[in-house]
Amino acid sequence: MRFVVDLEYRAEGVRGQVTREDCDRPVPFHGWLDLLRVLEGPYSRGNPWDIP
């Protein structure tokens, strides 16, 4: 999957928006951790990387 990340770096941190290739609506983020959350995608049950 591809992402377009519009990143704005400021003294107080980063902010911007992420657009996925399969979606036309960008998702805003505020901070590095929020960006990682947006890039991770939704939780899906049965994912082999999930720890039971």
TORRORO-447625 format. One record per residue: residue in one letter; x, y, z of N, C-alpha, C in turn. Coordinates in nm, 4 decimals. Example, Ala and Ser with C-alpha at 12.3 -4.5 7.8 and 13.67 -1.06 7.14 Angstrom:
<drenmars>
+-----+----------+----------+----------+----------+----------+----------+----------+----------+----------+
| res |     n.c1 |     n.c2 |     n.c3 |    ca.c1 |    ca.c2 |    ca.c3 |     c.c1 |     c.c2 |     c.c3 |
+-----+----------+----------+----------+----------+----------+----------+----------+----------+----------+
|   A |   1.3190 |  -0.5690 |   0.7800 |   1.2300 |  -0.4500 |   0.7800 |   1.3200 |  -0.3300 |   0.7800 |
|   S |   1.2850 |  -0.2250 |   0.7080 |   1.3670 |  -0.1060 |   0.7140 |   1.2900 |   0.0030 |   0.7870 |
+-----+----------+----------+----------+----------+----------+----------+----------+----------+----------+
</drenmars>
This chain:
<drenmars>
+-----+----------+----------+----------+----------+----------+----------+----------+----------+----------+
| res |     n.c1 |     n.c2 |     n.c3 |    ca.c1 |    ca.c2 |    ca.c3 |     c.c1 |     c.c2 |     c.c3 |
+-----+----------+----------+----------+----------+----------+----------+----------+----------+----------+
|   M |   0.0847 |  -0.1171 |   0.0000 |   0.0000 |   0.0000 |   0.0000 |   0.0892 |   0.1233 |   0.0000 |
|   R |   0.0481 |   0.2237 |  -0.0729 |   0.1231 |   0.3499 |  -0.0791 |   0.0483 |   0.4594 |  -0.0041 |
|   F |   0.1288 |   0.5529 |   0.0494 |   0.0751 |   0.6665 |   0.1223 |   0.1386 |   0.7936 |   0.0683 |
|   V |   0.0609 |   0.8998 |   0.0683 |   0.1147 |   1.0329 |   0.0423 |   0.1076 |   1.1058 |   0.1758 |
|   V |   0.2248 |   1.1473 |   0.2264 |   0.2320 |   1.2140 |   0.3558 |   0.2672 |   1.3599 |   0.3334 |
|   D |   0.1763 |   1.4473 |   0.3732 |   0.1991 |   1.5915 |   0.3681 |   0.2414 |   1.6313 |   0.5092 |
|   L |   0.3702 |   1.6544 |   0.5279 |   0.4283 |   1.6745 |   0.6595 |   0.4726 |   1.8191 |   0.6763 |
|   E |   0.4332 |   1.8779 |   0.7874 |   0.4746 |   2.0139 |   0.8209 |   0.5494 |   2.0088 |   0.9534 |
|   Y |   0.6781 |   2.0434 |   0.9508 |   0.7611 |   2.0390 |   1.0702 |   0.7678 |   2.1772 |   1.1319 |
|   R |   0.7362 |   2.1858 |   1.2607 |   0.7390 |   2.3125 |   1.3336 |   0.8158 |   2.2948 |   1.4637 |
|   A |   0.8430 |   2.4035 |   1.5301 |   0.9160 |   2.3994 |   1.6572 |   0.8417 |   2.3163 |   1.7623 |
|   E |   0.7090 |   2.3173 |   1.7607 |   0.6298 |   2.2426 |   1.8587 |   0.6009 |   2.0989 |   1.8155 |
|   G |   0.6513 |   2.0574 |   1.7014 |   0.6309 |   1.9192 |   1.6561 |   0.5916 |   1.9139 |   1.5096 |
|   V |   0.5329 |   1.8030 |   1.4721 |   0.4906 |   1.7854 |   1.3335 |   0.3389 |   1.7743 |   1.3258 |
|   R |   0.2886 |   1.8051 |   1.2076 |   0.1476 |   1.7855 |   1.1794 |   0.1332 |   1.7736 |   1.0286 |
|   G |   0.0195 |   1.7279 |   0.9871 |  -0.0031 |   1.7131 |   0.8442 |  -0.1195 |   1.6209 |   0.8169 |
|   Q |  -0.1123 |   1.5541 |   0.7006 |  -0.2185 |   1.4624 |   0.6626 |  -0.1612 |   1.3490 |   0.5783 |
|   V |  -0.2281 |   1.2350 |   0.5854 |  -0.1875 |   1.1152 |   0.5128 |  -0.3029 |   1.0748 |   0.4221 |
|   T |  -0.2711 |   1.0504 |   0.2955 |  -0.3708 |   1.0018 |   0.2004 |  -0.3279 |   0.8640 |   0.1540 |
|   R |  -0.4141 |   0.7644 |   0.1713 |  -0.3858 |   0.6289 |   0.1243 |  -0.4209 |   0.6182 |  -0.0230 |
|   E |  -0.3535 |   0.5293 |  -0.0948 |  -0.3775 |   0.5169 |  -0.2374 |  -0.5186 |   0.4680 |  -0.2689 |
|   D |  -0.5835 |   0.3980 |  -0.1762 |  -0.7176 |   0.3466 |  -0.2004 |  -0.8275 |   0.4380 |  -0.1466 |
|   C |  -0.7899 |   0.5568 |  -0.0971 |  -0.8864 |   0.6496 |  -0.0385 |  -0.8513 |   0.7922 |  -0.0797 |
|   D |  -0.9509 |   0.8690 |  -0.1166 |  -0.9273 |   1.0067 |  -0.1600 |  -0.9295 |   1.1071 |  -0.0454 |
|   R |  -0.9827 |   1.0669 |   0.0705 |  -0.9910 |   1.1583 |   0.1845 |  -0.8673 |   1.1499 |   0.2708 |
|   P |  -0.7951 |   1.2597 |   0.2908 |  -0.6768 |   1.2570 |   0.3774 |  -0.7156 |   1.2468 |   0.5253 |
|   V |  -0.6275 |   1.1863 |   0.6033 |  -0.6467 |   1.1724 |   0.7478 |  -0.5450 |   1.2633 |   0.8162 |
|   P |  -0.5911 |   1.3604 |   0.8963 |  -0.4970 |   1.4510 |   0.9628 |  -0.4270 |   1.3832 |   1.0808 |
|   F |  -0.3076 |   1.4316 |   1.1141 |  -0.2343 |   1.3845 |   1.2312 |  -0.1646 |   1.5028 |   1.2958 |
|   H |  -0.1355 |   1.4872 |   1.4261 |  -0.0654 |   1.5891 |   1.5043 |   0.0361 |   1.5191 |   1.5927 |
|   G |   0.1611 |   1.5180 |   1.5524 |   0.2673 |   1.4540 |   1.6289 |   0.3132 |   1.3240 |   1.5652 |
|   W |   0.4347 |   1.2821 |   1.6033 |   0.4938 |   1.1617 |   1.5449 |   0.4150 |   1.0365 |   1.5797 |
|   L |   0.3715 |   1.0246 |   1.7044 |   0.2961 |   0.9053 |   1.7439 |   0.1624 |   0.8966 |   1.6723 |
|   D |   0.0988 |   1.0093 |   1.6524 |  -0.0273 |   1.0113 |   1.5798 |  -0.0055 |   0.9715 |   1.4334 |
|   L |   0.1061 |   1.0151 |   1.3744 |   0.1391 |   0.9755 |   1.2372 |   0.1557 |   0.8239 |   1.2291 |
|   L |   0.2265 |   0.7656 |   1.3244 |   0.2426 |   0.6198 |   1.3251 |   0.1090 |   0.5490 |   1.3388 |
|   R |   0.0200 |   0.6020 |   1.4213 |  -0.1131 |   0.5435 |   1.4371 |  -0.1886 |   0.5439 |   1.3053 |
|   V |  -0.1806 |   0.6546 |   1.2314 |  -0.2494 |   0.6661 |   1.1030 |  -0.1912 |   0.5676 |   1.0012 |
|   L |  -0.0591 |   0.5503 |   1.0017 |   0.0052 |   0.4603 |   0.9065 |  -0.0197 |   0.3136 |   0.9380 |
|   E |  -0.0433 |   0.2803 |   1.0652 |  -0.0675 |   0.1415 |   1.1037 |  -0.1964 |   0.0868 |   1.0454 |
|   G |  -0.2968 |   0.1675 |   1.0338 |  -0.4250 |   0.1197 |   0.9828 |  -0.5097 |   0.0603 |   1.0932 |
|   P |  -0.6289 |   0.0153 |   1.0572 |  -0.7205 |  -0.0380 |   1.1586 |  -0.6756 |  -0.1749 |   1.2107 |
|   Y |  -0.7114 |  -0.2029 |   1.3350 |  -0.6833 |  -0.3323 |   1.3961 |  -0.7726 |  -0.4376 |   1.3310 |
|   S |  -0.7130 |  -0.5472 |   1.2899 |  -0.7928 |  -0.6552 |   1.2322 |  -0.7703 |  -0.7826 |   1.3121 |
|   R |  -0.8783 |  -0.8444 |   1.3547 |  -0.8696 |  -0.9670 |   1.4325 |  -0.8083 |  -1.0773 |   1.3489 |
|   G |  -0.7220 |  -1.1542 |   1.4088 |  -0.6613 |  -1.2645 |   1.3384 |  -0.5295 |  -1.2277 |   1.2712 |
|   N |  -0.4833 |  -1.1071 |   1.2919 |  -0.3552 |  -1.0661 |   1.2365 |  -0.2452 |  -1.1489 |   1.3029 |
|   P |  -0.1581 |  -1.2161 |   1.2268 |  -0.0557 |  -1.3010 |   1.2873 |   0.0454 |  -1.2258 |   1.3723 |
|   W |   0.0565 |  -1.0960 |   1.3588 |   0.1526 |  -1.0182 |   1.4378 |   0.0948 |  -0.9774 |   1.5730 |
|   D |  -0.0346 |  -0.9965 |   1.5922 |  -0.0967 |  -0.9611 |   1.7195 |  -0.0616 |  -1.0650 |   1.8249 |
|   I |  -0.0327 |  -1.0178 |   1.9446 |  -0.0023 |  -1.1079 |   2.0551 |  -0.1328 |  -1.1400 |   2.1267 |
|   P |  -0.1639 |  -1.2674 |   2.1454 |  -0.2922 |  -1.3039 |   2.2105 |  -0.2968 |  -1.2660 |   2.3553 |
+-----+----------+----------+----------+----------+----------+----------+----------+----------+----------+
</drenmars>
